[in-house]
Amino acid sequence: MAGPSMLGSGPGHPGEPPSDMDRLRRPLFSESTGTCRLQDLGMITETSAGEFLRYNGSRLSSAAALGQIRGTVLASWSLWLHVVLYAAIAAAVCIAVSLCAGQPELIEINHVSEAVAYFASFVATALAIHMYIAVERWWQLRSQMLGGLWCAINDLAMILAAQFPARAHRRLRTLVIRYCLLSVEIMFMQARTGQVDFGELSRRRLLREDEREKLETSAAKAQVVWVWVTGIFQRLAETEKLPPQLAVKLYDICETGRTSLEGFFVHLETQLPFSYTHLMAVLVHGNCLVVAGKCGLVAAMALGNLRGQNEQKPASGSENLQVLLLQIFSAIAIPLFTLGMLEVGVLVGDPFGAQFQDFPVSAFHVWMRDECEALQTAAEEVPSEIARVTNQDGGSAV
């Protein structure tokens, strides 16, 4: 098992906060979110805050996956509570049939099993479609909305670094990056709790007091920040510090960032249709109930055969024991997997919480910040070969 590693560490001291000299190059570094320690646990990698980051695909596809509980749906107490419930229903049916049915062998068990199998096949198909829809929405959220926002922030940082490469312009570039990171943090805070912790944002040096006063009375806080970013470019264009063509390009990037932000909130506010989701839950739980009844009925007949009550259809003790064990397995496994898939659909539908499998917000912040600051530093400290080849003094090196 690999040891812990660091995200967002200082360039001169891997795994440690930046030195005083490095801090001049990293004005957005804060002690609270300056570094993000990663823990490689073999199959999964998580942050020091307990957020899931990634998994090892080769290990996850091996038999070792059978022993992985943390971070999976198998860690849900609600899931196991429902499994116990349906197993108890199967046991109750078995006891009731054994005690009340004088001749359980008269029950046409083949017809019952056939009807249950048809219903279970329909539920399995519907559940597979439901899972596809849920995972597709999650992937769009992560790749298009979060990915679009992330790319917009990095694009702004790159263009500004190329257009304003001097160290004297770092204050301008840092202001734009800080506003971008601020909008992301506000978005995640609102998605998680519906509230924005302005004190936390101020403590992390992402928000100034006058900015806080303006945001507190705003309805679309995260999107308002992008208006500020666009306003910076508008003022630069007015003073002819920004070429008009480049200003239009920056406006387009800001529009992409704001649109991505809006997509997050649209995703939260427009869930899958209630009637559809309710029907899926009813079908899955109804299937578990029907399976539990069938398993209890067949188990009662197997127990009766083991006691020698069915003289018309004698069967070996091992055969009846096999049938009994198979019904016990079905009464547990079928609810476990179908309800597990239903719960996975719920979990991926809202990945903004603080649970283990939700988006690793602290890691995202560190990555965005460090990438943007690296782009700033790259523009200020270009390799000498660039100056020689471009020959700004008018030579003939090109």
C-alpha positions as CSV (number, residue, x, y, z in Angstrom):
1,M,0.0,0.0,0.0
2,A,1.4,3.3,-1.0
3,G,1.9,6.1,1.6
4,P,0.1,9.4,1.7
5,S,0.9,12.0,-0.9
6,M,0.1,15.7,-1.2
7,L,-1.8,17.9,-3.6
8,G,-1.0,21.6,-3.7
9,S,2.4,21.4,-2.1
10,G,5.1,24.0,-2.5
11,P,7.2,23.5,-5.6
12,G,10.4,23.6,-3.7
13,H,9.4,21.4,-0.9
14,P,7.1,18.5,-2.0
15,G,4.6,17.5,0.6
16,E,5.0,20.7,2.6
17,P,3.4,24.2,2.5
18,P,5.2,26.7,0.3
19,S,8.1,28.7,1.7
20,D,8.0,32.5,2.1
21,M,9.5,32.9,-1.4
22,D,6.9,30.5,-2.9
23,R,4.1,32.4,-1.2
24,L,4.9,35.4,-3.3
25,R,4.2,33.2,-6.4
26,R,1.1,31.7,-4.8
27,P,-1.1,34.5,-3.4
28,L,-4.2,32.4,-3.2
29,F,-2.6,29.8,-0.9
30,S,-4.4,29.5,2.5
31,E,-3.5,27.3,5.4
32,S,-7.0,25.9,5.6
33,T,-7.1,24.6,2.0
34,G,-3.4,25.0,1.0
35,T,-2.7,21.3,0.8
36,C,-4.8,18.2,0.3
37,R,-3.2,15.0,1.7
38,L,-4.1,11.9,-0.3
39,Q,-4.2,8.4,1.2
40,D,-3.7,5.5,-1.1
41,L,-5.6,2.6,0.4
42,G,-4.9,0.2,-2.4
43,M,-8.3,-0.1,-4.0
44,I,-9.3,3.5,-3.4
45,T,-7.6,6.9,-2.9
46,E,-9.2,9.4,-0.6
47,T,-8.3,12.8,0.8
48,S,-7.4,13.6,4.4
49,A,-11.0,15.0,4.8
50,G,-12.4,11.6,4.0
51,E,-13.5,12.4,0.4
52,F,-13.3,9.8,-2.3
53,L,-11.0,10.8,-5.1
54,R,-10.4,7.8,-7.4
55,Y,-10.2,4.0,-7.5
56,N,-7.8,1.4,-8.8
57,G,-9.7,-0.1,-11.8
58,S,-7.7,-3.3,-11.9
59,R,-8.1,-4.1,-8.2
60,L,-11.8,-3.1,-8.3
61,S,-12.4,-5.6,-11.1
62,S,-10.7,-8.4,-9.1
63,A,-12.1,-10.6,-6.4
64,A,-10.8,-8.1,-3.8
65,A,-13.9,-6.1,-4.6
66,L,-15.9,-8.6,-2.5
67,G,-14.2,-7.4,0.6
68,Q,-14.6,-3.6,-0.1
69,I,-17.4,-2.2,2.0
70,R,-16.4,1.4,2.7
71,G,-17.6,3.8,0.1
72,T,-19.9,1.3,-1.5
73,V,-23.7,0.9,-1.3
74,L,-23.1,-2.1,1.0
75,A,-22.1,0.4,3.8
76,S,-25.7,1.7,3.9
77,W,-27.6,0.7,7.0
78,S,-30.8,1.5,5.3
79,L,-30.1,-1.1,2.6
80,W,-29.4,-3.9,5.1
81,L,-32.4,-2.9,7.2
82,H,-34.6,-3.5,4.1
83,V,-32.9,-6.7,3.4
84,V,-33.6,-8.0,6.9
85,L,-37.2,-6.8,6.5
86,Y,-37.8,-8.8,3.4
87,A,-35.9,-11.8,4.8
88,A,-38.2,-11.7,7.8
89,I,-41.3,-11.6,5.5
90,A,-40.0,-14.7,3.8
91,A,-39.5,-16.4,7.1
92,A,-43.0,-15.4,8.3
93,V,-44.6,-16.8,5.1
94,C,-42.7,-20.0,5.5
95,I,-43.8,-20.4,9.1
96,A,-47.4,-19.5,8.3
97,V,-47.6,-22.0,5.4
98,S,-46.0,-24.7,7.5
99,L,-48.4,-24.2,10.4
100,C,-51.7,-23.4,8.6
101,A,-51.5,-25.3,5.3
102,G,-52.6,-28.9,5.8
103,Q,-51.4,-30.0,2.4
104,P,-48.9,-27.5,1.0
105,E,-48.1,-29.9,-1.8
106,L,-51.4,-28.9,-3.4
107,I,-50.1,-25.4,-4.1
108,E,-49.1,-25.1,-7.8
109,I,-45.6,-23.8,-7.0
110,N,-44.5,-23.9,-10.7
111,H,-47.2,-21.4,-11.6
112,V,-46.2,-19.1,-8.7
113,S,-42.5,-19.3,-9.6
114,E,-43.3,-18.6,-13.3
115,A,-45.3,-15.5,-12.4
116,V,-42.7,-14.2,-10.1
117,A,-39.9,-14.8,-12.7
118,Y,-41.9,-12.8,-15.3
119,F,-42.4,-9.9,-12.9
120,A,-38.8,-9.9,-11.8
121,S,-37.6,-9.8,-15.5
122,F,-39.7,-6.7,-16.1
123,V,-38.4,-5.0,-13.0
124,A,-34.8,-5.9,-13.9
125,T,-35.2,-4.3,-17.3
126,A,-36.8,-1.2,-15.9
127,L,-34.2,-0.9,-13.2
128,A,-31.4,-1.2,-15.8
129,I,-32.9,1.7,-17.8
130,H,-33.2,3.7,-14.6
131,M,-29.6,3.1,-13.7
132,Y,-28.5,4.2,-17.1
133,I,-30.4,7.4,-16.9
134,A,-29.0,8.2,-13.4
135,V,-25.4,7.5,-14.3
136,E,-25.8,9.4,-17.6
137,R,-27.0,12.5,-15.6
138,W,-24.1,12.1,-13.2
139,W,-21.6,11.9,-16.0
140,Q,-23.0,15.0,-17.7
141,L,-22.8,16.8,-14.4
142,R,-19.2,15.9,-13.9
143,S,-17.9,16.1,-17.5
144,Q,-19.9,18.9,-19.1
145,M,-21.0,21.2,-16.2
146,L,-18.0,20.8,-13.8
147,G,-15.6,20.1,-16.7
148,G,-16.9,23.2,-18.6
149,L,-16.6,25.4,-15.5
150,W,-13.1,24.1,-14.8
151,C,-12.0,24.6,-18.4
152,A,-13.4,28.1,-18.4
153,I,-11.4,29.1,-15.3
154,N,-8.2,27.6,-16.7
155,D,-8.7,29.3,-20.1
156,L,-9.1,32.7,-18.4
157,A,-6.0,32.1,-16.4
158,M,-4.0,31.1,-19.5
159,I,-5.2,34.0,-21.7
160,L,-4.6,36.6,-19.0
161,A,-1.1,35.1,-18.2
162,A,-0.2,35.4,-21.9
163,Q,-1.7,38.9,-22.4
164,F,-0.5,40.3,-19.1
165,P,2.7,38.4,-18.3
166,A,4.5,40.9,-16.2
167,R,4.8,40.4,-12.5
168,A,3.2,43.9,-12.1
169,H,0.0,42.4,-13.5
170,R,-0.2,39.6,-11.0
171,R,-2.7,41.5,-8.9
172,L,-5.1,41.6,-11.9
173,R,-4.7,38.0,-12.7
174,T,-5.0,36.9,-9.1
175,L,-8.2,38.9,-8.7
176,V,-9.8,37.1,-11.6
177,I,-8.7,33.7,-10.3
178,R,-9.9,34.5,-6.8
179,Y,-13.3,35.4,-8.2
180,C,-13.5,32.2,-10.2
181,L,-12.5,30.0,-7.2
182,L,-15.0,32.0,-5.1
183,S,-17.9,31.1,-7.5
184,V,-17.0,27.4,-7.3
185,E,-16.9,27.4,-3.5
186,I,-20.3,29.3,-3.3
187,M,-21.8,26.8,-5.7
188,F,-20.7,23.8,-3.7
189,M,-21.8,25.4,-0.4
190,Q,-25.3,26.2,-1.8
191,A,-25.6,22.7,-3.3
192,R,-24.7,21.0,0.0
193,T,-26.6,23.1,2.6
194,G,-28.5,25.7,0.7
195,Q,-26.5,28.4,2.6
196,V,-23.2,30.2,2.0
197,D,-20.8,30.4,4.9
198,F,-19.3,33.8,4.2
199,G,-17.2,33.6,7.4
200,E,-15.5,30.5,6.0
201,L,-14.9,32.2,2.6
202,S,-13.4,35.2,4.3
203,R,-11.2,33.1,6.5
204,R,-9.9,31.3,3.4
205,R,-9.1,34.7,1.9
206,L,-11.5,34.2,-1.0
207,L,-13.8,37.0,0.0
208,R,-13.4,40.6,1.0
209,E,-15.7,42.5,3.4
210,D,-17.2,44.8,0.7
211,E,-17.7,41.9,-1.6
212,R,-19.5,40.0,1.2
213,E,-21.9,42.9,1.7
214,K,-22.9,42.8,-2.0
215,L,-23.3,39.0,-2.2
216,E,-25.3,38.7,1.0
217,T,-28.3,40.4,-0.6
218,S,-27.9,38.7,-4.0
219,A,-30.1,35.8,-5.1
220,A,-27.7,34.2,-7.6
221,K,-24.5,34.6,-5.7
222,A,-22.2,32.3,-7.7
223,Q,-23.3,33.8,-11.0
224,V,-23.0,37.3,-9.7
225,V,-19.3,36.7,-9.2
226,W,-19.0,36.0,-12.9
227,V,-20.5,39.4,-13.6
228,W,-17.7,40.9,-11.7
229,V,-15.2,38.9,-13.7
230,T,-16.8,40.1,-17.0
231,G,-16.8,43.6,-15.6
232,I,-13.0,43.5,-15.2
233,F,-12.5,42.7,-18.9
234,Q,-15.0,45.4,-19.9
235,R,-13.1,48.0,-17.9
236,L,-9.8,46.8,-19.5
237,A,-11.4,47.1,-22.9
238,E,-12.7,50.6,-22.2
239,T,-9.2,51.8,-21.3
240,E,-7.7,50.1,-24.4
241,K,-5.6,47.7,-22.3
242,L,-7.4,44.8,-23.9
243,P,-7.9,44.3,-27.7
244,P,-11.5,44.2,-28.7
245,Q,-11.2,40.7,-30.3
246,L,-9.6,39.3,-27.2
247,A,-12.3,41.0,-25.0
248,V,-15.0,39.2,-27.0
249,K,-13.2,35.9,-26.5
250,L,-13.0,36.5,-22.8
251,Y,-16.7,37.3,-22.7
252,D,-17.4,34.0,-24.4
253,I,-15.4,32.1,-21.8
254,C,-17.2,33.9,-19.0
255,E,-20.5,33.0,-20.6
256,T,-19.4,29.4,-20.6
257,G,-18.4,29.5,-16.9
258,R,-21.7,31.1,-15.9
259,T,-23.7,28.6,-18.1
260,S,-21.9,25.7,-16.4
261,L,-22.8,27.2,-13.0
262,E,-26.4,27.5,-13.9
263,G,-26.3,23.9,-15.1
264,F,-25.4,22.7,-11.6
265,F,-28.4,24.4,-10.1
266,V,-30.7,23.3,-12.9
267,H,-29.6,19.7,-12.2
268,L,-30.4,20.2,-8.5
269,E,-33.7,21.8,-9.0
270,T,-35.0,19.5,-11.8
271,Q,-34.8,16.0,-10.6
272,L,-36.2,13.0,-12.5
273,P,-40.0,13.1,-12.6
274,F,-41.5,12.3,-9.2
275,S,-44.1,9.9,-10.6
276,Y,-41.4,8.0,-12.5
277,T,-39.1,7.7,-9.5
278,H,-42.0,6.7,-7.3
279,L,-43.1,4.0,-9.7
280,M,-39.5,2.6,-9.9
281,A,-39.4,2.5,-6.1
282,V,-42.8,0.7,-6.0
283,L,-41.8,-1.8,-8.6
284,V,-38.5,-2.7,-6.8
285,H,-40.0,-3.0,-3.4
286,G,-43.0,-4.8,-4.8
287,N,-40.6,-7.3,-6.5
288,C,-38.8,-7.8,-3.2
289,L,-42.1,-8.4,-1.5
290,V,-43.3,-10.9,-4.2
291,V,-39.9,-12.7,-4.1
292,A,-40.0,-12.9,-0.3
293,G,-43.5,-14.5,-0.5
294,K,-42.4,-17.0,-3.1
295,C,-39.2,-17.9,-1.2
296,G,-41.2,-18.4,2.0
297,L,-43.7,-20.6,0.2
298,V,-41.1,-22.8,-1.5
299,A,-39.1,-23.0,1.7
300,A,-42.2,-24.3,3.5
301,M,-42.7,-27.0,1.0
302,A,-39.1,-28.0,1.2
303,L,-39.3,-28.2,5.0
304,G,-42.4,-30.3,4.7
305,N,-40.7,-32.7,2.4
306,L,-37.7,-32.9,4.8
307,R,-40.2,-33.9,7.5
308,G,-41.7,-36.5,5.2
309,Q,-45.1,-34.9,4.9
310,N,-45.3,-35.1,1.1
311,E,-45.8,-38.8,0.3
312,Q,-47.0,-38.3,-3.2
313,K,-43.7,-36.6,-4.4
314,P,-40.9,-38.2,-2.4
315,A,-37.6,-36.5,-2.8
316,S,-34.2,-37.0,-1.3
317,G,-33.2,-35.0,1.8
318,S,-30.3,-33.4,0.0
319,E,-32.5,-32.2,-2.8
320,N,-34.9,-30.6,-0.4
321,L,-32.1,-29.1,1.6
322,Q,-30.7,-27.6,-1.7
323,V,-34.1,-26.1,-2.5
324,L,-34.3,-24.6,1.1
325,L,-30.8,-23.1,0.9
326,L,-31.5,-21.7,-2.5
327,Q,-34.7,-19.9,-1.2
328,I,-32.8,-18.5,1.7
329,F,-30.1,-17.1,-0.7
330,S,-32.8,-15.7,-3.0
331,A,-34.6,-14.0,-0.1
332,I,-31.4,-12.2,0.8
333,A,-29.6,-11.6,-2.5
334,I,-32.4,-10.4,-4.7
335,P,-33.5,-7.5,-2.3
336,L,-29.8,-6.7,-1.7
337,F,-28.9,-6.2,-5.3
338,T,-32.1,-4.6,-6.6
339,L,-32.4,-2.2,-3.6
340,G,-28.7,-1.6,-3.9
341,M,-29.0,-0.5,-7.5
342,L,-32.0,1.7,-6.6
343,E,-29.9,3.4,-3.8
344,V,-27.0,3.9,-6.2
345,G,-29.4,5.8,-8.5
346,V,-30.3,8.1,-5.6
347,L,-26.6,8.6,-4.6
348,V,-25.4,9.6,-8.0
349,G,-28.4,11.9,-8.5
350,D,-27.0,14.3,-5.8
351,P,-23.2,14.1,-5.6
352,F,-22.9,17.5,-3.8
353,G,-23.2,16.2,-0.2
354,A,-20.5,15.5,2.3
355,Q,-20.7,11.7,2.0
356,F,-17.7,9.6,1.0
357,Q,-18.8,9.0,-2.6
358,D,-19.7,12.7,-3.3
359,F,-17.5,15.2,-5.2
360,P,-14.1,15.8,-3.5
361,V,-14.6,19.6,-3.1
362,S,-11.3,20.2,-1.2
363,A,-9.3,18.4,-3.9
364,F,-11.1,20.3,-6.7
365,H,-10.2,23.6,-5.0
366,V,-6.6,22.7,-4.6
367,W,-6.3,21.5,-8.2
368,M,-8.0,24.6,-9.7
369,R,-6.0,27.0,-7.6
370,D,-2.6,25.3,-8.3
371,E,-3.2,25.0,-12.0
372,C,-4.1,28.7,-12.3
373,E,-1.2,29.8,-10.2
374,A,1.1,27.6,-12.3
375,L,-0.1,29.3,-15.5
376,Q,0.6,32.7,-13.9
377,T,4.1,31.7,-12.9
378,A,4.8,30.2,-16.4
379,A,4.0,33.5,-18.0
380,E,6.3,35.4,-15.6
381,E,9.2,33.0,-15.8
382,V,9.4,32.0,-19.4
383,P,12.4,29.9,-20.6
384,S,15.2,32.0,-22.0
385,E,14.9,30.1,-25.3
386,I,11.6,31.8,-26.0
387,A,13.1,35.3,-25.8
388,R,16.0,34.2,-28.0
389,V,13.9,32.6,-30.7
390,T,11.2,35.3,-30.8
391,N,14.0,37.9,-30.6
392,Q,11.9,40.8,-29.5
393,D,14.8,43.2,-30.3
394,G,14.3,42.6,-34.0
395,G,17.0,40.1,-34.8
396,S,16.8,37.3,-37.3
397,A,16.6,34.3,-35.0
398,V,13.2,33.2,-36.2
